[in-house]
Amino acid sequence: MAQLPYMRRYGRALTGSTTSGDDLVTRALEAALIEPERYNLEADDEPVTRRRLYTLLNGLFDAAKGANPGSAAVSGAPGHPIEAALSSLPELERRVFLLVSLEELSTPQAADVMGVPSDEAREALGRAQNAMREQLVANILIVEDDAIIAYDLTETVLGMGHMVCGTAATMEEALAAAAANQPSLALMDLRLAHGGSGITTAQALRETRALPIIFVTAFAEELKQRGLDYLGPVIKKPFTREQIERAITQAVFTPRPGDTPPTLAGRSAG
């Protein structure tokens, strides 16, 4: 059960729907609890257990598609540019990309989950990354009062092939830029100019639109200490390009606050 948040994230990404993903996770939990030995889940090794659960989710998803040959690879129409880009990938490339970029597995570990040689997984990941770069351009708002760090973030974002739709040093500037440019993501510092708060700014943005926010800050523990870590993931300064890229992917696929987790009782009652 400790793996449930990871299973939900991958299940949602695999199916393209929170509802379908949670249903898939519920079926996987039932199968895992009834026959753990069948799915090699008896070892007391958390990383291995997680990979075996990803394999189980893949198998159940494929079995459901096999029972309904006319069904699409993912349920519903992709509603976000990243989801749309992912849905266009061949299935092996899509899943390897999700396992590496979203679930933070190494390429050999992703190959193990998929049951393919490491070289094949590495080539599939390369093709997926190239296709995603070609298809996907995120519109990112940078909220940072330090001009040097804002420039560094801008160069990192542009180097990834995304666009910076605006930069802001205060809450007022951030709200105005968001209203004018409709960003798909915000990179937010916790300490803004003139004593402004990135937390207050994030809450104000959330009141007006469902904007994913990634906090880029030297005060990484503040959100957790204040019980506000649901507002978004945190990247601690100094940051790397890989951290930014991975956080963007996770911001898209992590279930939103308020999503109801699947329950065995709820499924049985249904």
DADAPE-V587093 format. One line per field, one symbol per residue. ss: DSSP state (H for helix, E for strand, L for the rest). phi: phi as a letter, one per 30 degrees, with the letter a starting at -180 (. if undefined). A space follows every 50 residues. Layout:
BEGIN
ss = ???
phi = ???
END
This chain:
BEGIN
ss = LLLHHHHHHHHHHHHLLHHHHHHHHHHHHHHHHHLHHHHLLLLLLHHHHH HHHHHHHHHHHHHHHHHLLLLLLLLLLLLLHHHHHHHLLLHHHHHHHHHH HHLLLLHHHHHHHHLLLHHHHHHHHHHHHHHHHHHLLLEEEEELLLHHHH HHHHHHHHHLLLEEEEEELLHHHHHHHHHHHLLLEEEELLELHHHLEHHH HHHHHHHHLLLLEEEEELLLLHHHHLLLHHHLLEEELLLLHHHHHHHHHH HHHLLLLLLLLLLHHHHHHL
phi = .ddeddddddddddciaddddddddddddeddddbdddchcdddbedded dddddddedddddddddbeddddbdidecbeddddddddedddddddddd dcciddddddddddibdeddddddddddddddddccbdcccccacddddd ddddddddddjcccdlbbcbddddddddddchdcabcbddccdhidcddd dddddddcadcdbcdcadcddddddcicdddldbcdddcbdddddddddd ddcdedejddddbddddddd
END
